[in-house]
Amino acid sequence: MTLFRYLLMAIACICAASMPAVAQISFTTAIDLALKNSPKVLAAQADVDKALAGLQEAKDVYIPTLSGGSGLGYSYGFPLGQPSIFNFTSQSLLINFSQKNYIQAARASLTAANLTLRDIRQVVAEDAAITYLALDRDQQKIAALNDESSYAARLVTIVQERLDAGQDTAIGLTSSRLTAAQIRLARLRAEDDGDTDRLHLAAITGLPADGLTVISSSIPQFEALHSVDAVNAAKTSPAVESAYAVAQARQQTARGDARYLWRPQINFVAQYSLFAKFNNYDLYYQRFQYNNAGIGIDMRIPIFDAARKARARGSAADAARAQHDADSARIQFIEGRQKVRRTLTELAARAEIADLDQQLARQQLDVMLVQLSSGSGSSSGPQMTPKDEQTARIAEREKYVSYLDAGFQTRQAQINLMRQTGDLEDWMKSAAQSQALDASKPQ
C-alpha cells in the first residue's frame, strides 16, 4: 500500500508539472505593475530628481562654500607667492539681480518635470488599461466563437443529412461549410489577437505570459463616463501644462540673462592661511605674522560683455520658441479632445445598437427554441427546423461578438479621453477604492 501511495503521489506531481500554470491578474493590479515596471516612468522620475537638484543648486549659491589647500614650497631670495602649510577659503553669493530669475526658472523646470511624469504615468496607465480590456474582450470573443464553431459544425452535419434525404441542396451544404470556414478563420484571428495582447500585458507588467488571464469582474464600471459634455472645456492635459511650465522656465532664464549687465554682484569672501616658517619671510618683513586671515565682500559691476549680450538674445529666442510650442500643443490638444468626444459619442451609439441587436437575436432564438420544443409553430407559416435553430444560434453569437467589439472600442475611447484630460489615474484610484469598499461589505 505504501508503494502504491508513493506511485500515486508521483503521478500526481508529474501531472501537475505538465499542466500549464494559470495566473489571474486584476485590473488595478495590472495598472500598478505597469506603472512600477515602466522604463518611461522611471526615466521621467529621474528627470524630476535632476530638476529638483537643479533647483537646490540655484538656491544653494547663497550658502558659503569651504575649501582647503596647501601651498608648500621652497623660496630663495625675495619670497614669491604665499607658501602656506594650509589655507581655507570660504565664499558665497550675497546679491545678484539675475539669480532670483534663475531660481524661478529652476522651480518652473521642476514643475514641468513633475507634469511630464504625470503625463507619462497616464500614457502607461492607458496602455495597460486598454491592453487589459482587449485581452478580456479576446477571452470572451474566443469563447463565443468556440460556441459558434460548434453550432456551425452541427449545421454542416444537419444540412448533409438533409441533402442525403433529398430535403436540401448542394448549394445549402456549400453555404453551411463556408459559414463554418469563416467562423474558424475568425476564431484563429481572435486567438492571435489574444496571444498578442497577452504577451504585451505580460511585458508591461513583468509577469510570465504563459497562462496569464484577466478577471472580467475587476474591470470598473464606465456608466458615469458617457456624459462627456461634463468635461471642463478649459481643462488641459498635463503635457500641455508641462509645455507652458517649460516656457515659463525659458522666460525666467531670459530675464536673468538680460539683467546681468549694469547691476552689482556682491559676494562674501573669507580666507585663512598659515604661512610656513621655513621660508625667508622674516628676512624681508619685520614682525612677520604666520597666521593670516581676511574677511570681506567682493563687489563687481559688469559694464560690457559681448558674449553675455549674445547669450541673452539666445535665451530670449528660446523663450519665444517655447511659448509658441506650448500654444501649438494646446491647440492640438483641444482639437484632439473634440475629435475624441465626437468619436466617443458615435461609438456609444454603435455600442447601444450592437447591444440591442444582440438582445433581439437572443430573444428570437428563445422564441425558436420554445417552438421547437413544443412543436406548436404557426400552421400558416413555415415550421422551425433544427437547421433554423443552428442558424439562429450562429447569428446570436455573431451579434454577441459584434457587441464585444463595439463595447471595447467605446471604452477605449473613454480611456483615451480621460488620459488626455489627466483624469485617468484619478478615475482608476477611485474605482479601486470603490471596489475595496464593495469587497469589505458583508455578503
N, C-alpha and C positions, 0 to 999 in steps of 0.2 A: 504493500500500500504506500509505503514511504517513497519507493522508487516511482510508482505511478503518479504520486502527488508532485514530485520534482519534475517529472516529464510534462505534466500539465502546466506547471509554472513556466517551464522553459518555452513551451509552445505559445503561451500567452505573452511572454516577453517578446518573442520573435514577431508575433502578430502585431503587438503594439509598436514595435520598432519599424515595421514595414508600413504601418498606416501613416499617411501624411498628417502632420500637426496642423490643427486649425486654431488660428489666433483671431479673436474678435476684438475690434477696437471701436470705441465710441466716438461720436462726432467731436466733442470738446477735447478728448484726449488726443485725437489726431491733429487738431489745430495746435494744441500746446506743444506736442512733439515737433511739429513742423517749425514752429517759432524758435524752439530751443536748438534745433539742429541746422537751421538755415545758415549757410555761409554769408548770404546777403545781410541778414540781420546782425550777425557777428561783426561783419565789416563796418556796417553803419554804427554799431556800438563803439567800435574802435575810433571812428571819426568823431563821435561825441566825446570820447575821452581825450582825443587830441585837441578838440575845440576848447574843452574845459581847461586843459593845460595851457593853451594859448591865452585864455582869459587870466589865469593865475599869473602867467609870465608878465602880461601887460600891467597887472596891479602890483606885482612884487618888485618893480623897479624902484618903488618908494622905500623898500626895506633895505637897510645898509648891507653891503656885501663885506666880506672879510677874507683877506688873502694874506698868506705869509710867504716869506722867501729869505734868501741869503745871498750876499754879495761878497763872499770871501775872496781875497786876492792879495798879492804882494805888490807894494809900491816902492819906487826908488825916486828920490828927488821930491819934487812937489807932488803931493798925493793927488791923484786924478780920481774923480768919482767919489763914491761913498762906500768903501769896503766895509760891510757890516756883518756881524756874526749872524744876526737875524733881523727881520723887519716885518711889520704888519701894516697893511693898508686897508682902509675902510672908506667906502663912498656910496652915495645913494642920490637919487633924484629928488630935488625939493620942488622945483617949479618948472613945468614945461607945458606951454599952452596947447600943444598938439597931443599930449599924452592922454588927456581926457577923451578926445575923439578916438584914439586908438583903443582905449578900454571899451568904449561903447561899440566900436567895430567888433572887437573880440566877443563881447556879450551878444551881439546880433548874430555872429557866426555860430556861437553855441546854440542859440535859439534855432537857427537854420538846421544845424546838425540834428537836434532833437526832433524837429519836424520831419526831416528826411528819414530818421529812424522810425518814426511813427508811420510814415507813408510806406516804407519798405515792409514793416510788420503787417500793414493792411494788405499789401500785394501778396505776401507769403500766405497770410490767412485766407485770402481769396482763392489762391491756387489750391490750398489744402481743402477748403470747403467745397469748391467745385469738383475737385477730384473725388472727394468722398461721396458727394451726391451722384456723380457719374457712375462710380462703382456700385452704389446702391441701385441706381437705375439699371445697370448692366445685370446685376444679380436677379432682379425681378423680371427683366426682359428675357433672360435666358430661361428662367422657369416657365414663363408664359409661352415662349417659342418651343420649349420641350413639350408642353401640353398640346400646342398647335401641331407639332410634328406628329405626335401620336394620333391626333384626330385625322391628320392628312393621310397617314398610313392606313388607318381604318377606312377612310373614304376610298382609297385606291382598292382595297380589298372588296368593299361593298360594290363598287362600280364594276370590278372584274367579275364578281358573281352575277351581277345583273346582266352584264354583257354575255356571259355564258348561258344565261337563261333567256336571252333574246329580249330583255327589257331595257337595254341601254345600247349606246352606240360606241364605236371605236373612238369617235371624237370626244365623248364624255370621259372615256378612260384616259386618253391623252391629256385632256384638260385637268383631270384629277392628279395625274402623275406630274404635270407641270406645276400644279399648286404645291405638291409635296416637295419638288426640287427647289422651288422658290423659298419655301419655308426653311428647308435645310441650308440654303445659302445664307438666309437672314440669320439663322442660328450661328453659323460659322462666323459671320461678321460680328455678331454680338459677343461671342466668346473671345474673338480677337480684341474687341474694344475692352472687354472686361480684363483680359490679361494686361493690356497696355495701361489701363487705369490702375490696376493692382500694383504693377511694377513702379509706376510713378508715385503712388501713395506710399509704397514701401521705401522708395528712395528719399522722399522728403521727410518721412517720419523716423527713418533709421531702423525700421523693423524688417524682418525677413518677408519676402514676397510669398513664399510657399504657404498656402492655407490662410492668407490674410483675407478677412471678411469684415464687413461693416454691419452695424446694428441699426436697422431702419427706425426703431423706436427712439433712438437717441438724437435724431435729427430734430432741431427746434421747429416750432410752428412758424409759418410765413403769412398768416392771415393779416396781421397788422401792417404788412409791407405793401399791401395792394394800394393803399392811399398814398401814391407817390406825390400828389399835389401838396401834401403836408410838409414836404421838404422845403426848408427855407431857401428861397431863391438867391438870397445874398450870401449864403454859406459857400465857402470854397473848400478845396481839399488841402490836406497837409502839404502836398507837393507844391501847390500854388503859394501857400503861406511861407513855405521854405524859400521859394524863389524871391519873394518880397523881403524876407529877412536877409538873404544874401545881398540884395540890392541895398538895403539899409546899411549893411556892413561895408559895402564898397563906398557908399556916400560918406560915412564917417571917416573912413580911411582917406578919402579925397580931401575932406575938410581938414584933417590933421596935417596932411602934406602941404595944403595951401597956407596953413598958419605957421609954417616953420620959420620963414624969414621975418626980420624986424620985430621979433619977440624974444625977450630974455629967457635964457635957460640957466637955471641955478642948480648946482649940485653940492651936496655935502661931502667934504673930504677930511679924512683924519689919517695920520701916519705916525708910527713909532719905529725907531731904528736904534739898535745897539751897535755902535761902531767897534771895530776891532782895535785892541790896544797894541798889537804888534806892528801896526803901520806907523809911519813917522809923522803923524799929525802934530804931535807935541813939539816938533822942531820948527813948525811954521805958524802954529796958533798958540797964543797964550791962554791959559785956563781952558784947555781943551775939554769938552764935555763928551763923554762916551754915550750917555743916554740922551736921546733926542726924540722929541715928539712935536707934532703940529696938528692943528685942527682949524678948520675954516670953511669957507664956501668958495665955489668956483662959478663965476657968472660970465656968460658969453651972450653976445647978441649977433646972430647971423645977419649979415648985411647983403651979401651977394653970393649966390651959389647956383650956377647954371644947371648943374646936374639935378639939384633939388627942384628947380623950377620945371625941368622936363619931367621929372618923376611926378610932380603934382598934376601936370597936364595928362599924363598917362593914367593916373588914378581917377581923374575926372572922367576920362573916356571909359574906363572900366565901370564906373558907377552908372554912367548913362546906358551902357550896354546891358548891365544887369537889370536896370529898371525896365528897359524895353523887353528883355527876355521874360521878366515877371509878368508884364502886361500881356505878352503873347501867350504865356502859359495860362493866364486867367481866361483869355478869350477862347482858347482851345478847350479848356475845362468846361466853360459854360455851354459851348456848342456840343461837346461830347455828352454832357449831362442831359441836355434837351433831347439828343438823339436816343440815349438810353431810356429816357422817360417815355418817348413815343413808342420805342420798340417794346418796352415792358407792358404798356397798355395793350398793344396789339397781341403780344404773346399771352397775356392774361385772357384775352378774348378767345384766342385759339385754344388755350387750355380748357376754358369753360366749354367750348364746342366739343372738344375731344372727350371731355368727361361725360357730357350729355349723350354723345354718340355712343360711347361705350355702355352707358346705362341703358340706352334704348336697345342696343344689341343684346344685352343681358336679359332685359325684360322679354324681348321677342323669343330668346332661347328658352326662357322659363315657360312661356306660353306653349311653345312647341313641345317641350318635354311633357307638359301636362296632357296635351292632345295625344302624344304617342303612348303615354302610359295608360290613358283611359280609353283610347281607341274611339273617341267620340268626336272626330273632327266634323266640320261642316259638310253636310251632304251635297250642298250646291257647289262647293269649291274642291280643288284638288286635295287629296288626302296626304298627310305628312308621312314621310318615309324615313328609314334610318339614314339614307343618303342626305336628306334635308337636315337631319339632326347634326351630322358631322359637318355639313357646310355651315350651319348656323354657329356651331361651336368654333369653327375656324374663324368665322367673321367676328365673333365676340372677342376672341384672343387677339386678333389683328387690331381691332379697335382699342383694346387694352394696351397694346404695345404703342400705338399712336398716342394714347393718353399719357403713358410714361414719358415719351419723348417730349411732348408739349409741356408737361409739368416740369421736367428738368430744365428746359430752355427758359421757362418763366422764372424759376428760382435762380438760375444762373444770372439772368438779367437783374434780378433783385439784389443779389450779392454784389454784382458789379456796380450798381448804383450806390449801395452803401459804402463800398470801398472808395468810390470817387468822392463822396461827401465826408469820408473819415469816420463813419458810424459803424463800420463792420465789427471792429474789435469790441466796441461797447455793446453792440447787439449780442455778440457771442457771450460776453460776460454775463449779461442779464439773462440770457437763455440758460446758461449753466447754473445760475443761481436759482432760477425758477424750477429747473429740473431737480436740483438738490432739495428744494423745499417740497416738491411733489414726492420725492423718494422718502423723505423723512416723515411724511404724514402716515398715520396708521391706516392700514388697508381694511 
